Structure formats: C-alpha cells, structure tokens
Amino acid sequence: MAITKDIKKESSWLIASSVFLKLLQFATIVILSRLLQPDDFGLFGLSYAMAEVLAIFGDFGITTFLIYKDDLSKELISSAIWTSLVIGILLMITTILAAPFFAEYFENDMLRKIMYVFSFHILFIIIANIHMAFLQKRMAFKLIAKINTSVLILGSLLSITLAFLGFGIWSFVIPIISNSFLLAVISWSQTKIFPQKTFSFSAFKEIFAYSKYVWMGDVNSIALHNVGLLVIGKYLTIEMLGYFKFALNLVMAVVILFQEANARIFMPLFTHLRQEKEKLSYIVVKLFRYLVILSAPLFILLIMLADTLIPVIFGEKWMPAIPAFQIFCVFGIFAVISRIIPALLNAIGRPALRAVYTGISIPIITILMILLTRYEMLGVAMAYAIANSLFVLLIFGHATRTAEISHLYIIRKTLFLLSPLSIMVTFVFALQNIDYFNTISPFILICLYGIVGLTTYILSFRFLHREAFYNMITPLKDLRR
C-alpha cells in the first residue's frame, strides 16, 4: 500500500512535467525550424547520434543496476560511482582523439569541432545519470520533475536566443552541453552521495555480472535508433539527413511524451512487483492498453494531416520531410509501447534477452537501409520504420513470455480499438474531401480536423466499448486496484 501511495503521489508530478516539457520542446522545434536550415538539423543529428552512442557506453548499465539492487551497500555505491567517472573521463578523451577521424569519414570539418564540445557533454551526462538513478530508486519523481523542468526551460530559451543571433548549428550544441552540466551539478547536490576513497573489485564484479547485459542492450538500442542517421550521413547528403532527422524528431517528441515519465516509473514499479506475478501481469496489460489507446489515434491523425500540418506550422522548406514523417508515425505506435520492454526485462533480471535481440537486429537493419539508399531518404525511412516495428513486436512477445504474461492475451484486449479508429479515419477523410473546406484557412482546418477526429474517436469508443472507456478515464485508480 505504501508503494502505491508513493507512486500515485510522486508520479503525477513527473507525468505533468513530461507533458509540459514535450510541449515546450515542440514549440522550440517550431521556432528553430523557421530560423535554421535543414543542413543545421542534419549536422546536429549526425554529431549527436555519435555522442549519444558514446554516452551509453559510459553508462555501462550501472544506473539500471542501482535501481534493480534491493540493498545497496556503501561499497557498491562507491564502486559504481568510481567506475562511471573513470569510464566517463576515458570516453571524453577518446571522443577528442577520434573527432578528426569522424570529420574525415563524413567529409565535414565542422563535425570535428562539434565532437570536441560533445566530449564534455558525455562526461557530464554520465555523472547526472548516476545521481538521477538514486533519485529514481527513492521514487523522488517530484524532485526529478522540478530538476528536468528548470534545466530544459533554460536550455530552450538559450537555444532560441542563439538561433535569433545567427549561431546556426551551435544553437543546438551549446544548450546541450549547458543542460548536461546543470543536470550533473543539481542532481549531485540533491543526492549528496560521494564515493569513498576505496574501490572494491568484488563489488565491481557484482555490478558487472548484471549490468553488462543491460549495457549491451542499451548500446544496441541506441545504435539501432541512430543507424539511419549514420547511413544517410555517409551515403546521401547532409540536407537529406536534415529532413530525416527533422521528421524523426517530430515523431519521437510525441513518443517521448508518452514514454519518458512512464519509463522512469516502470523500472521501480516492476522491480517492486517482480515477485508478485499476478500483479505484474495485470499492470503490464493495463499499461500496454493505456499507451495504445492514447497514442494510436494521435499518430493516425498526424499521418492524415501531415500535408497541411508541416508547411503551416514549420514552413514550406520542410515539405520534403512529409513522406518520411508519415512513415515514422506508423513506427511511432510501436515505439510508444517499446519502453515497457527494457523495464520489464531488467526488473525480472533478464536484460540479456534485449541485448541479443538488438544485437541481431542492427546488422540486418543497417544492410537493409544501405540497400534502399537507391530510393534516397524515403527508402531509408521505410527500412528504419518497418524493421524497427517488427523488432519491437518480436522482443515484446519474448519479454512477456519470459515474465509469464500472455502476449496474445494483451493483443486481443486491444483489438477492440479497430472500430473507433476506423470511424475516426472515415469522418476525417470525408471532411478532407468536401470542397467547401478548401476556402478555409489551413491552420483552422488543422484544428477542425483534429477536433472532429478526436471527438469522433472518443464518442465511438464511449458508446461501442463502454466498460473499457470507463476503465481508461480513471487509469491511476485502475492500476492501484
């Protein structure tokens, strides 16, 4: 009972913060898309993809271990912090030394300068993640929400200011480094946890025995997410990479709106319930349905409205990104539910499964993308979306079976959504083909289609599936039952 009370009280802060921050991120993208060029988005996407992979190398799965382990001794905590610091410093030096080779490989010297700056970001974010893990373990979600909100507001304001002043690509880079530095300092000041002067190899072995599989899964997952950027950066143009990154960022902003706060809650929640199979199964089924019911209509509407939405909100220069954006929206539905998988596997002590699946998927997806570069950006986007969606389905099925949860039962409990989604699509499609609406302002049309679509979905859901509807309007109460 105490656990559920803590989750109810603290998680509401994190969810509210996540919604606010993603709306802020969306507003920032809108402003930056009008101030910057596709080349800026492309170059940032390429450099940040490499920095993100290196940062995951530095995490080494230690943050997940700190949440997973029930009783953390001072020896374990100290060894975990020292390990992260040493790896972070080594990766910072490695990034600085490797920057010229990155720039030469992708034939862009600006990449070298950006990687020099990102080398410090890697160290700062590793430090921040360690102390954020301690806050997650305490379920101090309210404090995490306050930290994230304050830091990201400052970062967004800095990014927009630099773009107005004509800093170009540095409008992305400088806020990234400032945000990671502030997160490291603030999170460390809140935990007040400092390593001892000693290092225990026996403690390191215990950490490594669990974290190595988490680390492999995380590295593979980040590589899987960024491989499209690297393929386009090498085989196509920076401008195409900019369109690809822009489209993917828009979809992932929606995905993270559902994922980020929930992902921080999933791991501690699943860890507490791992010995209670019935409760764990109940929670996983409810979370799956909750995420699909909320995300599916939104992504379908984005697909239908993309031709009007992109040029009106972001400007006509981004119209070449529309086909990739629509393809990524299909993947977005699968991406929303994918965050349940690592949290579930890590909580039940089976992180190796994720590492195996992602390790197998990376070369397959990479080869498929390279083969489809003949169809330029659209081919790479299709390869990325289809392969990743199939990967999510396969690993979700294996993860639920491992946790003794029927994945077929979960899918059957969600199939009822087909009827309200079909009605929504029919209504919006009918409105789009009425000639009278062609004379209305495009912005008003977007609002009209969105309101009609969501209203139709909610009403058809309410009248066709009354019991499921009432369960969904009180999701927290239903999860506590």
C-alpha positions as CSV (number, residue, x, y, z in Angstrom):
1,M,0.0,0.0,0.0
2,A,2.8,2.4,0.9
3,I,4.5,1.8,-2.5
4,T,1.3,2.6,-4.5
5,K,0.7,5.7,-2.4
6,D,4.3,6.9,-3.2
7,I,3.8,6.1,-6.9
8,K,0.5,7.9,-7.0
9,K,1.8,11.0,-5.2
10,E,5.2,11.3,-6.9
11,S,4.5,10.0,-10.5
12,S,1.8,12.6,-11.1
13,W,4.5,15.3,-10.9
14,L,6.7,13.5,-13.3
15,I,3.9,12.9,-15.8
16,A,2.7,16.5,-15.7
17,S,6.3,17.7,-16.1
18,S,6.9,15.4,-19.0
19,V,3.8,16.7,-20.8
20,F,4.8,20.3,-20.2
21,L,8.4,19.7,-21.4
22,K,7.4,18.0,-24.6
23,L,5.0,20.8,-25.4
24,L,7.9,23.2,-24.8
25,Q,10.2,21.0,-26.9
26,F,7.6,21.1,-29.7
27,A,7.4,24.9,-29.5
28,T,11.2,25.1,-29.6
29,I,11.4,22.9,-32.7
30,V,8.7,25.1,-34.4
31,I,10.8,28.2,-33.8
32,L,14.1,26.7,-34.7
33,S,12.7,25.1,-37.8
34,R,11.9,28.6,-39.1
35,L,15.3,30.1,-38.0
36,L,17.6,27.3,-39.1
37,Q,18.2,25.3,-42.2
38,P,17.9,21.6,-42.9
39,D,21.7,21.3,-43.1
40,D,21.9,22.5,-39.4
41,F,19.4,19.8,-38.4
42,G,21.3,17.2,-40.4
43,L,24.7,18.1,-39.0
44,F,23.4,18.2,-35.4
45,G,21.6,14.9,-35.9
46,L,24.8,13.2,-37.1
47,S,27.1,14.5,-34.4
48,Y,24.6,14.0,-31.6
49,A,23.9,10.4,-32.7
50,M,27.6,9.6,-32.2
51,A,27.7,11.4,-28.8
52,E,24.6,9.5,-27.7
53,V,26.1,6.1,-28.5
54,L,29.3,7.1,-26.6
55,A,27.3,8.3,-23.6
56,I,25.5,4.9,-23.4
57,F,28.9,3.2,-23.5
58,G,29.8,5.3,-20.4
59,D,26.6,4.4,-18.5
60,F,27.6,0.7,-18.6
61,G,24.2,-0.4,-17.3
62,I,25.2,0.9,-13.8
63,T,22.2,3.2,-13.4
64,T,19.8,0.3,-14.0
65,F,21.7,-1.9,-11.5
66,L,21.4,0.8,-8.8
67,I,17.6,0.7,-9.3
68,Y,17.4,-3.1,-9.6
69,K,19.5,-3.9,-6.5
70,D,17.4,-4.1,-3.3
71,D,20.1,-3.4,-0.7
72,L,22.9,-1.1,-1.8
73,S,25.9,-1.1,0.4
74,K,28.3,1.8,0.6
75,E,30.9,-0.4,-1.1
76,L,28.6,-1.0,-4.1
77,I,27.6,2.7,-4.3
78,S,31.2,3.9,-4.2
79,S,32.4,1.3,-6.7
80,A,29.6,2.2,-9.1
81,I,30.4,6.0,-9.0
82,W,34.1,5.4,-9.4
83,T,33.5,3.1,-12.4
84,S,31.2,5.7,-14.1
85,L,33.7,8.5,-13.5
86,V,36.7,6.6,-14.9
87,I,34.7,5.4,-17.9
88,G,33.4,8.9,-18.5
89,I,36.8,10.5,-18.5
90,L,38.2,7.8,-20.8
91,L,35.3,8.3,-23.2
92,M,35.8,12.1,-23.2
93,I,39.5,11.7,-24.1
94,T,38.6,9.1,-26.8
95,T,36.0,11.4,-28.3
96,I,38.5,14.3,-28.5
97,L,41.1,12.0,-30.2
98,A,38.5,10.4,-32.6
99,A,36.9,13.7,-33.6
100,P,39.2,14.3,-36.6
101,F,38.6,10.8,-37.9
102,F,34.8,11.3,-37.6
103,A,35.1,14.5,-39.6
104,E,37.2,12.9,-42.3
105,Y,34.9,9.9,-42.6
106,F,31.8,12.0,-43.1
107,E,33.7,14.7,-45.1
108,N,32.7,17.6,-42.9
109,D,35.2,19.5,-40.8
110,M,32.5,21.2,-38.6
111,L,31.8,17.8,-37.2
112,R,35.3,17.8,-35.6
113,K,34.6,21.0,-33.7
114,I,31.1,19.8,-32.5
115,M,32.6,16.5,-31.3
116,Y,35.2,18.3,-29.2
117,V,32.3,20.1,-27.4
118,F,30.2,17.0,-27.1
119,S,33.1,15.2,-25.4
120,F,32.4,17.2,-22.2
121,H,28.6,16.5,-22.6
122,I,29.4,12.8,-22.4
123,L,31.2,13.1,-19.1
124,F,28.5,15.4,-17.6
125,I,25.6,13.3,-18.6
126,I,27.2,10.1,-17.2
127,I,27.6,11.9,-13.8
128,A,24.0,13.2,-14.0
129,N,22.5,9.8,-14.8
130,I,24.2,8.1,-11.8
131,H,22.6,10.6,-9.3
132,M,19.3,10.6,-11.2
133,A,19.2,6.8,-10.7
134,F,19.5,7.3,-6.9
135,L,16.5,9.7,-7.1
136,Q,14.5,7.2,-9.2
137,K,15.2,4.5,-6.7
138,R,13.8,6.7,-3.9
139,M,10.8,7.4,-6.2
140,A,11.5,11.1,-5.8
141,F,9.7,11.8,-9.0
142,K,8.5,15.2,-7.9
143,L,12.1,16.3,-7.4
144,I,13.2,14.8,-10.7
145,A,10.3,16.7,-12.4
146,K,11.5,20.0,-10.9
147,I,15.1,19.5,-11.9
148,N,14.2,18.5,-15.5
149,T,11.7,21.3,-15.9
150,S,14.1,24.1,-14.7
151,V,17.1,22.8,-16.7
152,L,15.2,22.3,-20.0
153,I,13.4,25.6,-19.8
154,L,16.8,27.4,-19.6
155,G,18.1,25.2,-22.4
156,S,15.2,26.0,-24.7
157,L,15.5,29.8,-24.1
158,L,19.2,29.6,-24.7
159,S,18.7,27.7,-28.0
160,I,16.1,30.1,-29.3
161,T,18.3,33.1,-28.4
162,L,21.3,31.7,-30.1
163,A,19.3,30.9,-33.2
164,F,18.0,34.5,-33.3
165,L,21.6,35.8,-33.0
166,G,22.7,33.7,-36.0
167,F,24.7,31.0,-34.3
168,G,23.4,28.3,-36.6
169,I,24.3,24.7,-35.6
170,W,25.7,26.0,-32.3
171,S,22.1,26.9,-31.3
172,F,21.7,23.1,-30.8
173,V,25.2,22.3,-29.4
174,I,25.7,24.9,-26.7
175,P,22.3,24.3,-24.9
176,I,23.1,20.5,-24.9
177,I,26.4,21.0,-23.0
178,S,24.9,23.5,-20.6
179,N,21.9,21.3,-19.8
180,S,24.1,18.2,-19.1
181,F,26.4,20.3,-16.9
182,L,23.4,21.7,-14.9
183,L,21.8,18.3,-14.5
184,A,25.1,16.8,-13.2
185,V,25.6,19.6,-10.7
186,I,22.0,19.8,-9.5
187,S,21.4,16.0,-9.2
188,W,24.7,15.5,-7.3
189,S,23.7,18.3,-4.9
190,Q,20.4,16.7,-4.2
191,T,21.6,13.2,-3.6
192,K,24.7,14.3,-1.6
193,I,26.2,10.9,-2.4
194,F,30.0,11.0,-2.7
195,P,32.2,8.0,-3.4
196,Q,34.6,6.7,-0.8
197,K,38.4,6.7,-1.3
198,T,38.4,2.9,-1.8
199,F,37.3,0.8,-4.7
200,S,36.1,-2.8,-4.3
201,F,36.8,-5.3,-7.2
202,S,34.3,-7.7,-5.7
203,A,31.6,-5.0,-5.8
204,F,32.6,-4.2,-9.4
205,K,32.2,-7.9,-10.3
206,E,28.7,-7.9,-8.8
207,I,27.8,-4.8,-10.7
208,F,29.3,-6.1,-13.9
209,A,27.5,-9.5,-13.7
210,Y,24.1,-7.8,-14.0
211,S,24.9,-4.5,-15.8
212,K,26.9,-6.0,-18.8
213,Y,23.7,-7.3,-20.4
214,V,21.8,-4.0,-19.7
215,W,24.7,-2.1,-21.2
216,M,24.8,-4.3,-24.3
217,G,21.1,-3.8,-24.7
218,D,21.3,0.0,-24.3
219,V,24.2,0.3,-26.7
220,N,22.5,-1.8,-29.3
221,S,19.2,0.1,-28.8
222,I,20.8,3.5,-29.2
223,A,22.8,2.2,-32.3
224,L,19.5,0.9,-33.7
225,H,17.8,4.2,-33.2
226,N,20.7,6.2,-34.8
227,V,21.8,3.9,-37.6
228,G,19.6,5.7,-40.1
229,L,21.3,9.0,-39.4
230,L,24.7,7.4,-39.9
231,V,23.7,5.7,-43.2
232,I,22.2,8.9,-44.7
233,G,25.2,10.9,-43.4
234,K,27.6,8.6,-45.3
235,Y,25.7,7.7,-48.4
236,L,23.4,10.7,-49.1
237,T,23.5,14.4,-48.4
238,I,23.5,16.5,-45.2
239,E,20.3,18.2,-46.4
240,M,18.5,14.9,-46.7
241,L,19.9,14.0,-43.3
242,G,18.3,17.2,-42.0
243,Y,14.9,16.2,-43.4
244,F,15.2,12.7,-42.0
245,K,16.3,14.0,-38.6
246,F,13.5,16.6,-38.5
247,A,10.8,14.0,-39.3
248,L,12.1,11.5,-36.8
249,N,12.4,14.2,-34.1
250,L,8.8,15.2,-34.5
251,V,7.6,11.7,-34.2
252,M,9.9,10.9,-31.3
253,A,8.8,14.1,-29.5
254,V,5.3,12.6,-29.4
255,V,6.6,9.1,-28.5
256,I,8.7,10.5,-25.6
257,L,5.6,12.4,-24.4
258,F,4.1,9.0,-23.6
259,Q,7.4,7.3,-22.7
260,E,9.7,9.5,-20.7
261,A,7.8,9.9,-17.4
262,N,6.3,6.4,-17.6
263,A,9.7,4.9,-18.4
264,R,11.1,6.4,-15.1
265,I,8.2,4.9,-13.2
266,F,8.2,1.4,-15.0
267,M,11.5,0.2,-13.7
268,P,11.0,0.9,-10.0
269,L,7.4,-0.3,-10.2
270,F,8.2,-3.6,-12.0
271,T,11.1,-4.2,-9.6
272,H,8.8,-3.9,-6.6
273,L,6.3,-6.3,-8.2
274,R,8.7,-8.8,-9.7
275,Q,7.8,-11.4,-7.0
276,E,4.1,-10.9,-7.5
277,K,3.4,-12.4,-10.9
278,E,-0.4,-11.7,-11.0
279,K,0.0,-8.0,-10.1
280,L,2.9,-7.6,-12.5
281,S,0.9,-9.2,-15.3
282,Y,-2.1,-7.0,-14.5
283,I,0.0,-3.9,-14.6
284,V,1.7,-4.7,-17.9
285,V,-1.6,-5.5,-19.6
286,K,-3.1,-2.2,-18.4
287,L,-0.1,-0.1,-19.3
288,F,0.0,-1.6,-22.8
289,R,-3.7,-0.9,-23.4
290,Y,-3.3,2.6,-21.9
291,L,-0.4,3.5,-24.2
292,V,-2.0,2.1,-27.4
293,I,-5.4,3.7,-26.7
294,L,-3.9,7.1,-26.2
295,S,-1.2,7.0,-28.9
296,A,-2.9,5.3,-31.9
297,P,-5.5,8.0,-32.7
298,L,-2.9,10.7,-32.4
299,F,-0.4,9.1,-34.8
300,I,-3.1,8.2,-37.3
301,L,-4.3,11.9,-37.3
302,L,-0.8,13.1,-37.8
303,I,-0.5,10.8,-40.9
304,M,-3.7,12.2,-42.3
305,L,-2.9,15.9,-41.6
306,A,0.8,15.9,-42.4
307,D,0.4,17.5,-45.8
308,T,-1.2,20.6,-44.2
309,L,0.4,20.5,-40.8
310,I,4.1,20.5,-41.8
311,P,4.1,23.6,-44.1
312,V,1.7,25.6,-42.0
313,I,3.5,25.1,-38.6
314,F,7.1,24.7,-39.7
315,G,7.3,26.3,-43.1
316,E,7.3,25.2,-46.7
317,K,11.0,24.4,-46.8
318,W,10.2,21.3,-44.7
319,M,7.7,19.8,-47.2
320,P,10.3,17.2,-48.5
321,A,10.2,15.7,-44.9
322,I,6.5,14.9,-45.1
323,P,6.7,11.3,-46.6
324,A,9.3,10.3,-44.0
325,F,7.3,11.8,-41.2
326,Q,4.2,9.8,-42.3
327,I,6.2,6.6,-42.3
328,F,7.7,7.3,-38.9
329,C,4.2,7.9,-37.5
330,V,3.4,4.2,-38.2
331,F,6.6,3.2,-36.3
332,G,5.6,5.7,-33.5
333,I,2.8,3.5,-32.3
334,F,5.2,0.6,-31.8
335,A,7.9,2.9,-30.3
336,V,5.4,4.1,-27.6
337,I,5.0,0.5,-26.2
338,S,8.6,-0.4,-26.7
339,R,9.8,1.3,-23.4
340,I,7.9,-1.3,-21.4
341,I,10.3,-4.0,-22.7
342,P,13.6,-3.0,-21.2
343,A,12.0,-2.0,-17.9
344,L,10.2,-5.4,-17.7
345,L,13.3,-7.5,-18.7
346,N,15.6,-5.5,-16.3
347,A,13.2,-5.8,-13.4
348,I,12.9,-9.6,-13.7
349,G,16.6,-10.0,-14.1
350,R,16.7,-10.9,-17.8
351,P,18.4,-8.0,-19.5
352,A,20.4,-10.4,-21.8
353,L,17.3,-11.0,-24.0
354,R,17.2,-7.4,-25.1
355,A,20.9,-7.4,-25.8
356,V,20.6,-10.5,-28.0
357,Y,17.6,-9.2,-30.0
358,T,19.1,-5.7,-30.6
359,G,22.5,-7.2,-31.4
360,I,20.9,-9.4,-34.2
361,S,18.7,-6.5,-35.5
362,I,21.5,-3.9,-36.0
363,P,23.4,-5.6,-38.9
364,I,20.1,-6.6,-40.6
365,I,18.6,-3.1,-40.4
366,T,21.9,-1.5,-41.5
367,I,22.2,-3.7,-44.6
368,L,18.6,-3.1,-45.5
369,M,19.0,0.7,-45.2
370,I,22.1,0.7,-47.3
371,L,20.4,-1.3,-50.0
372,L,17.4,1.0,-50.0
373,T,19.6,4.2,-50.3
374,R,18.9,3.9,-54.0
375,Y,15.4,5.2,-53.1
376,E,17.1,8.0,-51.2
377,M,15.7,9.3,-47.9
378,L,12.3,7.6,-48.4
379,G,13.9,4.2,-48.8
380,V,16.0,4.6,-45.6
381,A,12.9,5.8,-43.7
382,M,10.9,2.7,-44.8
383,A,13.6,0.3,-43.9
384,Y,14.0,2.0,-40.5
385,A,10.3,2.0,-39.6
386,I,9.4,-1.4,-40.8
387,A,12.4,-3.2,-39.4
388,N,12.2,-1.5,-36.0
389,S,8.4,-2.2,-35.8
390,L,9.0,-5.9,-36.4
391,F,11.8,-5.9,-33.9
392,V,9.5,-4.4,-31.2
393,L,6.8,-7.0,-31.8
394,L,9.3,-9.9,-31.6
395,I,11.0,-8.8,-28.4
396,F,7.7,-7.8,-26.8
397,G,6.4,-11.3,-27.4
398,H,9.6,-12.9,-25.9
399,A,9.7,-10.5,-23.0
400,T,6.1,-11.1,-21.9
401,R,6.5,-14.9,-22.2
402,T,9.6,-14.7,-20.1
403,A,7.6,-12.8,-17.4
404,E,4.9,-15.4,-17.8
405,I,2.4,-13.0,-19.3
406,S,0.4,-13.9,-22.4
407,H,1.3,-11.5,-25.2
408,L,-1.6,-12.8,-27.3
409,Y,-4.0,-12.0,-24.5
410,I,-2.6,-8.5,-24.4
411,I,-3.1,-8.1,-28.1
412,R,-6.7,-9.5,-28.0
413,K,-7.5,-7.0,-25.2
414,T,-6.5,-4.2,-27.6
415,L,-8.1,-5.2,-30.9
416,F,-11.4,-3.5,-30.0
417,L,-9.7,-0.2,-30.9
418,L,-10.1,-1.0,-34.6
419,S,-13.7,0.1,-34.7
420,P,-13.4,3.6,-33.1
421,L,-10.2,4.2,-35.1
422,S,-11.9,3.2,-38.4
423,I,-14.8,5.6,-37.6
424,M,-12.4,8.4,-36.8
425,V,-10.5,7.9,-40.1
426,T,-13.8,7.8,-42.1
427,F,-15.0,11.0,-40.6
428,V,-11.7,12.9,-41.1
429,F,-11.3,11.6,-44.7
430,A,-14.9,12.7,-45.5
431,L,-14.2,16.2,-44.3
432,Q,-10.9,16.4,-46.2
433,N,-12.9,15.7,-49.5
434,I,-15.5,18.4,-49.0
435,D,-14.7,21.2,-51.4
436,Y,-16.1,24.0,-49.2
437,F,-13.3,23.5,-46.7
438,N,-10.6,24.3,-49.3
439,T,-11.5,28.0,-48.8
440,I,-10.8,27.9,-45.1
441,S,-7.5,28.9,-43.5
442,P,-5.1,25.9,-43.3
443,F,-4.5,26.5,-39.6
444,I,-8.2,26.4,-38.9
445,L,-8.5,23.3,-41.0
446,I,-5.9,21.5,-38.9
447,C,-7.7,22.4,-35.7
448,L,-11.1,21.4,-37.2
449,Y,-9.9,18.0,-38.4
450,G,-8.1,17.4,-35.2
451,I,-11.1,18.2,-33.0
452,V,-13.5,16.3,-35.2
453,G,-11.2,13.3,-35.3
454,L,-10.5,13.1,-31.6
455,T,-14.2,13.8,-30.7
456,T,-15.3,11.0,-33.1
457,Y,-12.8,8.6,-31.6
458,I,-13.8,9.4,-28.0
459,L,-17.5,9.2,-28.7
460,S,-17.3,5.9,-30.7
461,F,-15.0,4.5,-28.0
462,R,-17.5,5.5,-25.3
463,F,-20.6,4.0,-27.0
464,L,-19.1,0.9,-28.6
465,H,-16.8,-0.1,-25.7
466,R,-18.4,1.4,-22.6
467,E,-16.6,-0.7,-20.0
468,A,-13.1,-0.2,-21.5
469,F,-13.8,3.5,-21.8
470,Y,-14.7,3.9,-18.1
471,N,-11.6,1.9,-17.1
472,M,-9.5,4.3,-19.2
473,I,-10.8,7.6,-17.8
474,T,-9.5,6.5,-14.3
475,P,-6.2,4.8,-15.2
476,L,-4.4,5.5,-12.0
477,K,-7.3,4.2,-9.9
478,D,-7.5,1.1,-12.1
479,L,-3.8,0.4,-11.8
480,R,-3.9,0.7,-7.9
481,R,-6.7,-1.8,-7.7
